[in-house]
Amino acid sequence: FVFNDTAPTEIYTQAFVGSVRCVQETDATQMTFPEHSFDLVIDKGTYDALCCGSDKTLIKKLTDEMVRVCKPSGNMIIITHGGPEKRMSEFDNIERRKEVDIVGKKIPLSDMAQLINLLRSDLHDKPLSAALKDKECMKKAVQELCLIKKEEEFLKSTNPKHKMMGMLLKMRRQKNETKKANQEKAPGVPSDYAPQRQDHCFLYVFHKKLMTDKIQKKKKKKKKKK
């Protein structure tokens, strides 16, 4: 089992005390583990982080490495904000694509996950624990979450007026998020880059085939020779 993430190793050491055998930092694009080392390989955060960089070959290397260290009949999981219209074309370009079957699913974020995202957007580089000491920051995030839940409630309604109200609330929220993103934009970021907070993520499961096409072809050739 290997967990790729951009978070520091001490976070996992603290979070999984007593259940982690070893926490090891490594370059996820060229891991030192032997081929077929793990039954399950999970990435949460690294793929999206590499997508923001200029070197797009790194996301291919990351995915290929995850496939390499995964055992045949094992599974890989990539949790990302990218939808299938973009991610599936990226996955189709990896060298080891024929070794895996890929299934994607849209997953709604829990209330807690949305609250954490709201807090992180205001805390910036501060640790999440800082919100516990900042009452105003926590209050603001909870109020925003309540508005989002109200927006979702209106959008699910069968009443046309309520549904329209939900759409208006959503448009206003997205406009405010775009404005805030532009104000906090780092130097060098494209002018048209305006991310908006998502209430969902996408989970992609890569099932590594027990036998790759190459091995199957070799076996067929051997049978024909006999």
N, C-alpha and C positions, 0 to 999 in steps of 0.2 A: 504494500500500500504506500503510495506516495502522494503528498498533497502539495501541489504547486500553488504558490500565492505570493503576492508582493508584500505581505505583512511580515514583520520581523519574527524570527524563530521563537523568541521568548513568549510571544502571544500564544503560540500553540503549546509550548511547554506548560504555561499556566492554565490554559483552558482544558487540557487533557491530562492533568496530573494523574499518575497511576495507570494510565491506559496507553501511553506512548512509549515504545521501546527506544526509539531514537529520533531526534530531530536534527536534520542535517541541511545546511545551506549548500546549494549547488546551482550551477548554470542550467536552467531548465531547457535550453536549446542545445545543450551537449552534455547530457548527464553521464555520470561515471558508472551507473548501474549496468550490469550485464543485460543482454536481451532476455525477454520473458521473465522478468523479476517479480512482477506484482499482479495480483488478481484484479485489483481495482486501482485506477489512476484518476485523480480528480484535480481539475484546475478551476479555481474561482478567483478571478482578478487579474492573473498574469496575461491571459489572452487579450483582454480588453486594453490593458496597459500597453502591450506591444503594438496594438492596432493604432494607438495614438502617436507612435513614433514614425520616423521617416523611413526606416529600413523594414519594408514589408516582408522580406525574406525570413525574418525572425519568427513570424507567426507560423510559417510553414515548418520551420525547424522545430519549434515547440511542439506542434501537433505530431510531426513525424517521430519525435523522441518519445512522446507519450505512447504512441502505437508500438514503438520498438520495445519499450520496457514492460509493456502489458503482455500477460501470458495469453496463449491461444485459448479461446472461449471465455476470456476475461472481459472486463468492461472499462471504458474510459468515460469520464463525465466532464463536460466543459459547461460552466455556468457563465453566461454572458448577457449583455444588454442588446447584442446584435440579433436581428430577426433572420429567419431562414432565407429571405430574398438576397441577403448579403453573405451571411455566414456559410451557407451550403455551397456557394460558388468558390469560396475560399477553401473549404474542406475538400472539394473535388480536385483542387490543384496540388494536394500533398502527394509526395512520392509513394507513400504506403496506402493510398486510397483503396486499392483492391483488397487489402487485408481486413477491411472493416465494413460493417453495415451501420448506417447512421440514422437515428431517429431523433427528431426535435420536438419540443413541447413548450408552449407558453405557460409560464407559472406566475400567478398573481403574487405580489409581495404581501406578507403579513403586515398587520398594523404596526408591530414592533419594528420590522425591517424599514417601513416607511418613516417611522419616527426617528430611527437611527440615521437614515439618509438626510432628513431635515436638519437634525442636529449637526451632522458632519458638514453640511453646506454652510452653516454659520460659524462653526468652530475652526474651519480651515485646517491649519497645521496642529492645532491643539488636540490632545487625546480626548477620547469620548468621555472619560471620567470627569473632565473639566465642566461638563454640563450639569453635573450634580451639585457643583459649587456655584453655578451661575443660574440663579432662579429666573431671571428675565429670558435667558436663552432657552431654558426648558419650557417656560410658559409660552413663548412665541412658537416653538416647535409643536407643542400640544394643540395650540389654537389653529395652526396651519393644518395639522392632521385632521382636526374636527371639521374644518372646511372641506378638505378633500373627501372625507367620508360622506358629508352632506351632498357634495357634488356627485359622488357615485350613487347615492340613494336616489337623487333626482333623475340621473341618467337611466337607472333601471326601472323607473316608474312607467306605467302604461298611460299615464295622464300626459297628453301633449304639452300642456303648459309647464308641468314639472320637468319634462324632458328638455324643453327649450331652456328653462332656467339652468339645468345642469350643463347644457352646452355653453351657455353664456359664462357660467362660473369657470368652466374649464378653459375657455378662451382667455378670460381675464387672468387666470392663474398662469397659463403658459406665456402670456405677454409679459407678466411681471418676472417670470423666471428667465426669459430671454434678456430682458433689460438688466437684471442682476448679473447674468453671465457675461454680458458685454462690458459692464462696469468693472468686473473682477478679472477680465481677460488678461492672461499673461502675455508678455511681449513675444511677437513672432507668430501668434495664433491667427489663422486666417480671419478676415473680417466677416465672412459669412458663417463662421462657426458659432452656433447658438444652441447649445444643448438644453434639453428640457427634462425635468425629472420624470422618470417612468414609474408606473405603479405595478410593473411586472418585469420579469426577466425571462430568458430563454435557457432551457436545459437541453443539451445535446448528449445523447448516449451513443457511444461508439462501441459496438460489439465486435470483438476481434474473432474472426473466423477460425474455426478449429484447424482448417487446412486451407492454405492460400491457393490461388489459381495456379501459381508456378509449380507447387508441389503436386497438385492434381495432374497437371500436364506431364510432369516427369513420370508419375506412376502409370499414366495411360501409355506413354511411350515404352516403358518397360514391359507392360503387358502385351503390347503389339509385337515386340521383339521375341517374346516367349512363344 
